[in-house]
Amino acid sequence: MKVQTTGVCVTFGEATPALNDVSLSIGEQEQVALIGPSGSGKSTLLRVLSMALAPSAGSLLCDDVDPWQLRTARLQRLRSRMHLCPQTSSLPARQRVALAVLSGLLPTRSLLFALRSLVSPSRADVNLVHGLLTRLDVDQHLWRPVETLSGGQRQRVAIARAMAAEVDTLFADEPLSALDPSNADACLSTLCQHASAHRQTLVCSLHQVDLARKHLQRVIGLRQGAVLFDCAAAELSDAMVDDLYRGHEAELEAELEA
């Protein structure tokens, strides 16, 4: 799916705009990282791109269609082509891991599938989930309740749910925040490989600048709600990163010490 914003602004009440005049275009099958200090607008931009939040000003086009001009049914169909993996896990605490991952399929499956998967998932469904969890090294937790998992394990289950979704575009908001460097590297690599294999567009907000450079094709730097730079990952220089995090150096130092 191709996504384009033109002059997008988002304001909440009388506060400083969370996004200010953001214009960008993300093409089909691109893999893009959003980086920037805390409060720079990364999460808000992901919500706008995934149609979870309407812009206060400016426009959003998804495959050249303005989603906010559509009737509810068409808007829902368009949303079903996307999956947003939020920063804070939305996995039901008492749900088994297998069922939590299978829920990624629900927007594109029938009501009968949803009911069956909650009662007695098929062997094929369980094998699909087990394969995804194996790739993320959490397959040993297949039938455990989500509430028994650590924060990092829950994030990997959320990534598995996103990978299970049969969509055109994946959005992930800080999907590695609870992971140690080794697991973060492995999980982002797996997510990028999955998106490539399934010809999906992938947009991730990340604090790990080194992983953005290593795994994503393109990097967009946000500062105070505006785009400071938009370049190929290979072109991202240390000077650009230093300028982006000016006044927020402690965030970069924490990342290097992790």
Disulfide bonds with the S-S distance in Angstrom:
none
